Amino acid sequence: MKNNDPGKYINNQNNGGFQNWKFGLSTMDKNGCGVIAVYNLLRMRGEPKNLAFVAYEIETNSGTLAFGIFGTDPTHFGEYFKSKNIKTTAYTNLTKLEEDAKKMSTSQKIILEIWNEPSILKGAHAVAVEKVNDKYFVYNSGEKEDRAYYFGTLKEYINNDGGSLIVGYLIG
């Protein structure tokens, strides 16, 4: 079966035919949030790429965890954007990320990888974020509707989702 590129932001990986999109040994509805975060972020930057191509690039450049069963390796986001000569800064401290995000330019975007707490056994989730008028729009946030959700702070989103920060990347 051939999958057509969505050609738009993806905000609900569980509702969009992504059960037919392979990533590693699984499918993007289950483990594609990292690929979708990169896809959405590139679209935000005005550099859209085909979703299948983004998945291929990540999968063939050691960007998966356990052959994709656990999705994208959180450390790979930085490597991916650096390989494209895009400035990337990694944060494991949410307070420092929040401080720098307040000062970010409109061309800068964020990828967050968070634990789905209260248990790491519930896995992790990656999202792309852009700042518009001091609000953070989170794409593919895990909500059920096919739209971006906005929050006043990154911490508000992470707490809303019940998680904690693994790593955040300021891109651009």
N, C-alpha and C positions, 0 to 999 in steps of 0.2 A: 504494500500500500504506500502510495506517495503522499507525503505530508506537505501541505502548502504553508509557506511562511505566513505567520499571522499579519505581518505588515503594520502592527500597532503595538502599543504597550501591552504587556501581559500582567494582569492583576489577580488572576485566580487560576493557578496552574491546575487545580482540580476540576475546572469546568471550561474545557476548550479543546477537547480531543487530544490532550497530551498523553493519554494512556497509550496512544499509538506511536509516540515519539520515543525512540530508544536513547538511553544514555547509559553507557556501560552495560551492566547486566540487568538493568531495570528500565523503568520508563520515567519520563519527565514529570508525570503527574505525582509520582512518589518521591523522586530524588532530583528533580531538575531545577530546584530553586536557585542554585548557584549559577547555572547556565542562564536562567531567566534574568537574574540580577545583572549579569554582564550584558546581556542582550538589551535590557531596558536602559542601563546606564549609557551604552553606546548610542542608543536612540536619543536619549536626553542631550548628549553632546553633539547631536547633529551628524553622527557617524554610524547610521544604522547598518547592521549586518544581518544576513540571513540567520535565523535561529539554528538551523541545522549546521551551518558553518561554524557558529560560535561553539556549539556542542562538540563538533569535530575537533576544533582547535584545542579546547580544554581536554578532551579525552585523549588526544594523541600527544599531548605535551605533559603527561604525568600529573594531570590536574584532578584526578579522581581519588576517592577513598574507597579501598577494597573493590576496585574495578567498577566504581560507580554505585555500588549497592548503598553506600552512605553518602552519595552525592559528590559534590566538589570539595576538594581539600581547601580548607579556609586559608591556608598560607599561599595558595596558588593565585588568588586574586591579585595580590601585589605583583607577583611574577608576570602574570598575564599583561597587566597594564604597563609595567616597565618594559616588557618586550616590544610594546607598541610605541615606546619613547614617550609615554604619558607619565608625568610626575605623579608619584604615589607615596603617601605617608601612612604607615600602619600604626594603629593605636590598640592597646589592650586595656588602657585606662579610660573609662567612660568620661570622667570629669575633664581630662585633657582633650579628648575628642570634642566634647561639648564646647569648651573654650575656643578651640580652633574653628569649629563649625560656625560659631557666632560671627567670625571674621571672614568666612569664606566668600569668594567672589561668585558671581552668577554662573561662571563657566565651570566651577568646581562642583563635584557630585560626591556621594558617599555610597559605599557598600558596607552593610552591617551583616555580620554572622553572629547569631545569638543562639543560646541554648533554649530549648523549649522546656523550661522548668515546670514543675518543681523537681523533675528527675531528668538527668542526662539520658536516661533510657528512652525518653520521648524524642530524642534527637535534636537536631539543630535546624535553623532556617536562615536563609540569606535573602536580603532585600536590597534594592537600589533606592536611594533617597536623593531628592533635590530640594533645595531651599528656595522658597518663593515668598517674598514679603515677610520674612521672619517666621515662616511656618515650614515644617519639614513634611514634604509629600513622600509617602512610603508606597512603593510599587510592589505588588505581589505580597502584601503584608500578612496574608494568611486569613484575612477576612473572607466572607462568602461572596460578597458582591464584586463584580468586575469593574472596579474603579480604584484609584489611588485614595489613600486615607491621609489626612494631615494631622500633625501633632505640633504642640508648642515647643517641645524639646525631644531630643533623641531618647532620653531617659523615659519620658512619658510613653513613647511607643514601646520601648523594651519592657517597661513595667506593665503596660496594657496587654502585651502578649504573654506576660507571665514569665519572661525569660531573663537572662543575664548576658552581657556582652562576652563573646569569645574574642572577636577582633573586628575593628572597624577600619576602613580605608578611606582617606580623603584623596580623591582622584582629580588630577588636573592642577 
